[in-house]
Amino acid sequence: MSLKQWEISGLSLPLDLEDLETMERYEAAFQKMKEEEQKISRTGKATERIRAYCDLYLHVFTNLFGEDAAQQIFRDVPLNSGEYEHIYFDFLDFVRKQQTESAKIRAEKLLEFAPANRQQRRKHQKRRRK
């Protein structure tokens, strides 16, 4: 499994959150999602809320991957807010794993090139004096 490809509904969708253009698209998609969610009525018909939340998730994936990919992600999924939310949470888990892996790799590389700690430097200096 590549941490730069999200596998869902038989699709392999590229998402590299270290890429500037991708991150701009990601941030914009979630800003739009936030704005849309604030417009969803907390009162009224349950059917309207279900449809609104399904549309909300569809829109975030449309903004990230394009309309065709978003339609394919949900092609066999009924209009069920729990099912849509499950896909959304799977995506968030993918993002978390990618960010964790990137941070781990970065930390390992920085540690590799970081100066030794004080105890190691003293030990090294004693060896050099002998």
JOVEN-V274442 format. One record per residue. N is the residue number from 1. RES is the residue in one letter. SS is DSSP state (helix for helix, strand for strand, loop for the rest). PSI is psi in whole degrees, -180 to 180 (999 if undefined). Layout:
BEGIN
[[N;RES;SS;PSI] [N;RES;SS;PSI]]
END
This chain:
BEGIN
[[1;M;loop;124] [2;S;loop;138] [3;L;loop;8] [4;K;loop;2] [5;Q;strand;123] [6;W;strand;121] [7;E;strand;119] [8;I;strand;136] [9;S;loop;39] [10;G;loop;6] [11;L;strand;154] [12;S;strand;103] [13;L;strand;124] [14;P;strand;137] [15;L;loop;108] [16;D;loop;102] [17;L;loop;4] [18;E;loop;-7] [19;D;loop;129] [20;L;helix;-51] [21;E;helix;-39] [22;T;helix;-44] [23;M;helix;-36] [24;E;helix;-44] [25;R;helix;-41] [26;Y;helix;-50] [27;E;helix;-41] [28;A;helix;-41] [29;A;helix;-41] [30;F;helix;-28] [31;Q;helix;-44] [32;K;helix;-39] [33;M;helix;-44] [34;K;helix;-45] [35;E;helix;-43] [36;E;helix;-42] [37;E;helix;-34] [38;Q;helix;-22] [39;K;helix;-12] [40;I;loop;127] [41;S;loop;135] [42;R;loop;-7] [43;T;loop;175] [44;G;loop;-159] [45;K;loop;138] [46;A;helix;-36] [47;T;helix;-36] [48;E;helix;-39] [49;R;helix;-42] [50;I;helix;-48] [51;R;helix;-42] [52;A;helix;-42] [53;Y;helix;-38] [54;C;helix;-44] [55;D;helix;-40] [56;L;helix;-49] [57;Y;helix;-40] [58;L;helix;-42] [59;H;helix;-39] [60;V;helix;-40] [61;F;helix;-32] [62;T;helix;-44] [63;N;helix;-29] [64;L;helix;-46] [65;F;helix;-8] [66;G;loop;159] [67;E;helix;-43] [68;D;helix;-46] [69;A;helix;-43] [70;A;helix;-42] [71;Q;helix;-39] [72;Q;helix;-36] [73;I;helix;-42] [74;F;loop;12] [75;R;loop;-36] [76;D;loop;15] [77;V;loop;126] [78;P;loop;161] [79;L;loop;86] [80;N;loop;115] [81;S;helix;-33] [82;G;helix;-41] [83;E;helix;-43] [84;Y;helix;-42] [85;E;helix;-37] [86;H;helix;-44] [87;I;helix;-42] [88;Y;helix;-44] [89;F;helix;-34] [90;D;helix;-41] [91;F;helix;-46] [92;L;helix;-36] [93;D;helix;-42] [94;F;helix;-46] [95;V;helix;-46] [96;R;helix;-45] [97;K;helix;-42] [98;Q;helix;-45] [99;Q;helix;-40] [100;T;helix;-45] [101;E;helix;-42] [102;S;helix;-43] [103;A;helix;-38] [104;K;helix;-47] [105;I;helix;-45] [106;R;helix;-45] [107;A;helix;-41] [108;E;helix;-43] [109;K;helix;-43] [110;L;helix;-40] [111;L;helix;-38] [112;E;helix;-35] [113;F;helix;1] [114;A;loop;148] [115;P;loop;152] [116;A;loop;158] [117;N;loop;172] [118;R;helix;-45] [119;Q;helix;-41] [120;Q;helix;-38] [121;R;helix;-43] [122;R;helix;-44] [123;K;helix;-43] [124;H;helix;-40] [125;Q;helix;-39] [126;K;helix;-41] [127;R;helix;-39] [128;R;helix;-29] [129;R;helix;-29] [130;K;loop;999]]
END
